[in-house]
Amino acid sequence: MSERPSVVFALERRHLPLLFPPEVMSRLTALADVDPGVVLDPRDPASLDPLARVDVLITGWGCPPLGRDMLDAAPRLRAVLHTGGSVKSLLAPEGWARGLVVSSAAAANALPVAEYTLGMILLSGKGVFELRERLRAERSFVLGQVHRSLGNVGRRVGLIGASRIGRRVVELLRPFDFDVLLHDPYVTGDEARALGVRKVELAELLTESDVVSVHAPATPETRHLVDRAGLALMRDGAVLLNTSRGSLIDHDALTDELVAGRLRAILDVTEPEPLPAASPLYDLPNALLTPHIAGSHGNELRRLGLTAVEELERLLAGRPLHHRVEHGDLHRAA
């Protein structure tokens, strides 16, 4: 690769100013020949002329899979730096076979998801969502009343999946007085202890946890990982928190539990997404729905663009990439 490679964007144009604000774009243009006004759209053949000279593609949300035709039109292409998370469906098999270097900003996107998770765990332990509904209805409360069921001291939090997000949640929980359980078939007991958590089977985690937070990838093996039988194991009043993918939970079974009032749920993702307008979950006081906001939004997108720039710096310096994705790991990735 030349000292100043040719870099081209392939992503939704509307995201470009947030991913690469002036200070990040300036850092990128100091490294490479890049025209911020040129954004490829693989669906528009007329926009693909720059492929003949491109060395590095910076991709992102809205970029369709890079198929054989596009790869054939880019003989100089050596690296794909993705500003989003998953690259599982981004690159055609021919791209992996060609030995392209692929990097992802999944680690950067994990940070706000973990922060959202921490916030929701703490707020749910204080009964914020239910008590807000009561206050809204009654328009008054008894000053000094002690709510005996509230509090986060000694609560047991069960994490399903030691993904990047799951591990970051573990770090964020350390300053608090929680007992943290983990279920992940790819993590050994020794590794769990090194993280400061206790590894358990899924049934024990569901049975023993006050809060269950889902951080596993969506794969055929994890579909409905928390099914009707698993939900039935959860203790009365327990909270199910999902920031991963809706497919990991049996939503028909969860809806039944929530309508019955036995469980509580905080759902940033659902199946389907969004839920039908007639879903009772919109109106239940024990269900909090948010519109897929746990991941990067607004000024958090800057961190994703910066990740791609830092990876390009390492690539040009001949150093290993921090966030390289290996084809052999995709089967267990999000």
C-alpha positions as CSV (number, residue, x, y, z in Angstrom):
1,M,0.0,0.0,0.0
2,S,1.3,3.5,-0.8
3,E,2.2,5.9,1.9
4,R,-0.9,7.9,1.2
5,P,-3.6,5.4,0.3
6,S,-6.8,6.3,-1.5
7,V,-9.7,6.1,0.9
8,V,-13.4,6.1,-0.1
9,F,-16.5,6.1,2.0
10,A,-19.3,3.6,1.4
11,L,-22.1,4.4,3.9
12,E,-25.2,6.5,4.3
13,R,-24.2,10.0,3.5
14,R,-26.4,11.5,6.2
15,H,-24.2,9.8,8.9
16,L,-20.9,11.2,7.5
17,P,-20.9,14.5,9.4
18,L,-21.5,12.7,12.7
19,L,-19.0,9.9,12.1
20,F,-16.4,12.3,10.9
21,P,-16.8,15.8,12.4
22,P,-14.1,18.3,11.4
23,E,-11.4,17.3,13.8
24,V,-11.8,13.6,12.9
25,M,-12.0,14.3,9.2
26,S,-8.9,16.4,9.5
27,R,-7.0,13.5,11.1
28,L,-8.2,11.2,8.3
29,T,-7.2,13.6,5.4
30,A,-3.7,13.9,7.0
31,L,-3.3,10.2,6.4
32,A,-4.9,9.5,3.1
33,D,-6.2,10.9,-0.2
34,V,-9.9,11.1,0.5
35,D,-12.7,13.3,-0.9
36,P,-15.4,13.8,1.8
37,G,-17.8,14.6,-1.0
38,V,-17.5,11.2,-2.5
39,V,-19.7,8.5,-1.0
40,L,-20.2,5.2,-2.8
41,D,-23.5,3.7,-3.2
42,P,-23.1,0.0,-4.3
43,R,-26.7,0.1,-5.6
44,D,-25.8,2.9,-8.0
45,P,-23.3,1.8,-10.7
46,A,-22.6,5.4,-11.7
47,S,-21.2,6.1,-8.2
48,L,-18.6,3.2,-8.3
49,D,-16.0,4.8,-10.6
50,P,-13.6,5.6,-7.7
51,L,-13.4,1.8,-6.9
52,A,-10.7,1.4,-9.6
53,R,-8.2,3.4,-7.5
54,V,-9.4,2.7,-3.9
55,D,-7.0,1.1,-1.4
56,V,-9.2,1.3,1.7
57,L,-13.0,1.4,2.0
58,I,-14.5,3.0,5.1
59,T,-18.0,1.5,5.4
60,G,-20.9,2.0,7.7
61,W,-24.6,1.7,8.3
62,G,-26.5,1.7,5.0
63,C,-23.7,0.0,3.0
64,P,-25.1,-3.1,1.3
65,P,-23.0,-6.3,1.2
66,L,-19.8,-5.8,-0.8
67,G,-20.4,-8.4,-3.5
68,R,-18.3,-10.0,-6.2
69,D,-19.0,-7.3,-8.8
70,M,-17.9,-4.5,-6.5
71,L,-14.8,-6.4,-5.4
72,D,-13.9,-7.1,-9.0
73,A,-14.1,-3.4,-9.7
74,A,-11.6,-2.6,-6.8
75,P,-8.4,-4.5,-7.7
76,R,-6.3,-2.3,-5.4
77,L,-8.6,-2.7,-2.4
78,R,-6.7,-4.0,0.7
79,A,-8.7,-3.1,3.7
80,V,-12.3,-2.5,4.8
81,L,-12.7,-0.4,7.9
82,H,-16.2,-0.6,9.2
83,T,-17.6,2.2,11.4
84,G,-20.6,0.0,12.4
85,G,-20.6,-3.1,14.6
86,S,-21.3,-6.4,12.8
87,V,-19.5,-7.3,9.6
88,K,-21.1,-10.7,9.3
89,S,-23.1,-9.8,6.2
90,L,-20.9,-7.0,4.9
91,L,-18.3,-8.9,2.8
92,A,-18.9,-11.6,0.2
93,P,-16.9,-14.8,0.5
94,E,-14.7,-13.7,-2.3
95,G,-13.5,-10.8,-0.2
96,W,-12.5,-13.0,2.7
97,A,-10.8,-15.4,0.3
98,R,-8.9,-12.5,-1.2
99,G,-7.4,-11.8,2.2
100,L,-8.8,-8.4,2.8
101,V,-8.1,-6.8,6.1
102,V,-11.4,-6.2,7.9
103,S,-11.9,-4.1,11.0
104,S,-15.0,-3.2,13.0
105,A,-16.0,-0.4,15.4
106,A,-18.0,-2.9,17.5
107,A,-15.9,-2.3,20.6
108,A,-16.6,1.4,20.4
109,N,-20.3,0.8,19.9
110,A,-20.3,-1.4,22.9
111,L,-19.6,1.5,25.3
112,P,-22.9,3.3,25.1
113,V,-24.8,0.0,25.2
114,A,-23.1,-0.9,28.5
115,E,-23.7,2.5,29.9
116,Y,-27.4,2.2,29.0
117,T,-27.5,-1.2,30.7
118,L,-25.9,0.1,33.9
119,G,-28.3,3.0,34.1
120,M,-31.3,0.7,33.6
121,I,-30.1,-1.8,36.2
122,L,-29.7,1.0,38.8
123,L,-33.0,2.7,38.0
124,S,-35.0,-0.6,38.0
125,G,-33.5,-1.4,41.4
126,K,-35.0,1.8,42.7
127,G,-38.4,1.1,41.2
128,V,-38.2,4.2,39.2
129,F,-40.4,3.1,36.3
130,E,-43.3,1.7,38.3
131,L,-43.2,4.5,40.9
132,R,-43.2,7.1,38.1
133,E,-46.5,5.6,36.8
134,R,-48.0,5.6,40.3
135,L,-47.0,9.2,40.8
136,R,-48.4,10.2,37.5
137,A,-51.7,8.5,38.4
138,E,-52.0,9.7,42.0
139,R,-50.4,13.1,41.6
140,S,-49.2,12.9,45.2
141,F,-47.0,10.8,47.5
142,V,-46.3,10.4,51.2
143,L,-43.0,12.3,52.0
144,G,-40.7,10.0,54.0
145,Q,-42.5,6.8,53.1
146,V,-40.0,3.9,53.0
147,H,-40.4,1.6,50.0
148,R,-39.3,-1.7,51.5
149,S,-38.8,-3.6,48.3
150,L,-36.5,-1.0,46.7
151,G,-32.7,-0.8,46.7
152,N,-29.6,-2.1,44.9
153,V,-27.6,-3.4,47.8
154,G,-26.7,-7.0,47.3
155,R,-28.9,-7.4,44.2
156,R,-28.0,-10.3,42.0
157,V,-27.4,-9.5,38.3
158,G,-27.3,-12.2,35.7
159,L,-25.5,-11.5,32.5
160,I,-26.1,-13.7,29.5
161,G,-23.1,-13.5,27.3
162,A,-19.5,-12.3,27.9
163,S,-19.5,-10.3,24.7
164,R,-17.7,-6.9,24.4
165,I,-20.8,-5.3,25.8
166,G,-21.2,-8.0,28.5
167,R,-17.6,-7.5,29.7
168,R,-17.9,-3.8,29.7
169,V,-21.1,-4.1,31.9
170,V,-19.0,-6.3,34.3
171,E,-16.5,-3.4,34.6
172,L,-19.2,-0.8,35.1
173,L,-20.9,-2.9,37.8
174,R,-17.7,-3.3,39.9
175,P,-18.1,-0.1,42.0
176,F,-21.6,-1.2,43.1
177,D,-22.7,-3.7,45.6
178,F,-24.0,-6.4,43.2
179,D,-23.5,-10.1,43.0
180,V,-22.9,-10.8,39.3
181,L,-23.5,-14.2,37.6
182,L,-22.5,-15.0,34.1
183,H,-23.7,-17.6,31.6
184,D,-21.5,-18.0,28.5
185,P,-20.5,-21.4,27.0
186,Y,-17.3,-20.0,25.6
187,V,-16.0,-18.8,29.0
188,T,-14.3,-21.1,31.5
189,G,-14.8,-20.9,35.2
190,D,-11.3,-19.5,35.6
191,E,-11.9,-16.8,33.1
192,A,-15.1,-15.9,34.8
193,R,-13.3,-15.6,38.1
194,A,-10.7,-13.4,36.5
195,L,-13.6,-11.1,35.4
196,G,-14.9,-11.1,39.0
197,V,-18.1,-13.0,38.2
198,R,-19.4,-16.5,38.9
199,K,-20.1,-18.7,35.9
200,V,-23.4,-20.6,36.1
201,E,-25.7,-22.5,33.8
202,L,-28.5,-20.6,32.2
203,A,-31.3,-22.2,34.4
204,E,-29.5,-21.2,37.6
205,L,-28.9,-17.7,36.3
206,L,-32.6,-17.2,35.4
207,T,-33.7,-18.7,38.7
208,E,-31.4,-16.8,41.0
209,S,-31.1,-13.3,39.4
210,D,-33.0,-10.2,40.4
211,V,-32.0,-8.6,37.0
212,V,-31.2,-10.6,33.9
213,S,-29.4,-8.7,31.1
214,V,-28.9,-10.2,27.7
215,H,-25.7,-9.7,25.8
216,A,-25.3,-12.7,23.6
217,P,-25.1,-12.5,19.8
218,A,-28.0,-13.4,17.5
219,T,-27.2,-16.8,15.9
220,P,-29.3,-19.8,15.1
221,E,-28.2,-21.3,18.3
222,T,-29.3,-18.4,20.5
223,R,-32.7,-17.9,19.0
224,H,-35.2,-17.9,21.8
225,L,-32.4,-18.6,24.2
226,V,-34.7,-17.3,26.9
227,D,-37.8,-19.3,26.1
228,R,-41.1,-19.8,27.9
229,A,-39.6,-22.4,30.2
230,G,-36.7,-20.1,31.0
231,L,-39.0,-17.2,31.8
232,A,-41.0,-19.4,34.1
233,L,-37.8,-19.9,36.1
234,M,-37.4,-16.2,36.9
235,R,-38.5,-15.1,40.3
236,D,-41.6,-12.9,40.7
237,G,-40.8,-9.3,40.1
238,A,-37.5,-10.0,38.4
239,V,-36.4,-7.7,35.6
240,L,-35.4,-8.9,32.1
241,L,-33.3,-6.4,30.2
242,N,-32.5,-6.8,26.5
243,T,-30.1,-4.6,24.5
244,S,-28.9,-7.4,22.2
245,R,-31.4,-8.7,19.6
246,G,-35.1,-9.4,20.0
247,S,-34.7,-12.9,18.6
248,L,-33.0,-14.1,21.8
249,I,-36.2,-13.9,23.7
250,D,-39.5,-15.7,23.0
251,H,-41.6,-12.5,22.9
252,D,-45.0,-14.3,22.9
253,A,-44.0,-16.0,26.2
254,L,-42.6,-12.7,27.6
255,T,-45.8,-10.8,26.7
256,D,-47.8,-13.4,28.6
257,E,-45.6,-13.0,31.7
258,L,-45.8,-9.2,31.5
259,V,-49.5,-9.1,31.0
260,A,-49.9,-11.3,34.0
261,G,-47.7,-8.8,36.0
262,R,-45.3,-11.4,37.2
263,L,-42.1,-10.0,35.6
264,R,-40.7,-6.7,34.6
265,A,-38.9,-5.9,31.3
266,I,-36.8,-3.2,29.8
267,L,-36.5,-3.7,26.1
268,D,-34.4,-1.7,23.7
269,V,-34.8,-4.4,21.1
270,T,-37.8,-6.6,20.3
271,E,-39.1,-9.2,17.8
272,P,-40.5,-7.9,15.5
273,E,-38.9,-4.5,15.7
274,P,-40.8,-2.3,16.2
275,L,-43.6,-4.2,17.9
276,P,-47.0,-4.0,16.3
277,A,-49.0,-0.9,17.4
278,A,-51.5,-3.2,19.1
279,S,-48.9,-4.8,21.4
280,P,-49.9,-4.5,25.1
281,L,-46.3,-3.9,26.0
282,Y,-46.6,-0.2,25.0
283,D,-49.1,0.4,27.8
284,L,-48.0,-2.0,30.6
285,P,-46.5,-0.2,33.7
286,N,-44.0,-3.1,34.1
287,A,-42.6,-2.9,30.6
288,L,-40.3,-0.1,29.4
289,L,-39.7,0.1,25.7
290,T,-37.1,2.3,24.1
291,P,-36.5,2.7,20.3
292,H,-33.2,0.9,19.8
293,I,-31.2,3.7,21.3
294,A,-28.7,1.8,23.5
295,G,-26.1,1.8,20.7
296,S,-24.3,4.8,19.3
297,H,-26.4,7.9,18.5
298,G,-25.7,11.6,18.1
299,N,-22.3,12.6,19.3
300,E,-21.4,9.0,20.1
301,L,-21.0,8.4,16.4
302,R,-17.8,10.4,16.5
303,R,-16.2,7.6,18.5
304,L,-17.0,5.1,15.6
305,G,-15.4,7.3,13.0
306,L,-12.4,7.8,15.2
307,T,-12.0,4.1,15.6
308,A,-11.7,3.7,11.8
309,V,-9.1,6.5,11.6
310,E,-7.0,5.0,14.4
311,E,-7.1,1.6,12.6
312,L,-5.9,3.2,9.4
313,E,-3.0,4.8,11.4
314,R,-2.0,1.3,12.6
315,L,-2.4,-0.2,9.1
316,L,-0.1,2.4,7.6
317,A,2.4,2.0,10.4
318,G,2.5,-1.8,9.9
319,R,1.1,-2.4,13.3
320,P,-1.6,-5.0,14.2
321,L,-5.1,-3.6,14.1
322,H,-6.8,-3.5,17.5
323,H,-10.2,-4.4,16.1
324,R,-9.5,-6.8,13.2
325,V,-12.2,-9.3,12.4
326,E,-11.2,-12.8,11.5
327,H,-13.4,-14.8,9.2
328,G,-13.3,-17.8,11.4
329,D,-14.8,-15.9,14.3
330,L,-18.0,-14.8,12.5
331,H,-20.0,-17.9,13.4
332,R,-20.2,-16.8,17.0
333,A,-20.3,-13.0,16.4
334,A,-23.3,-10.7,16.5
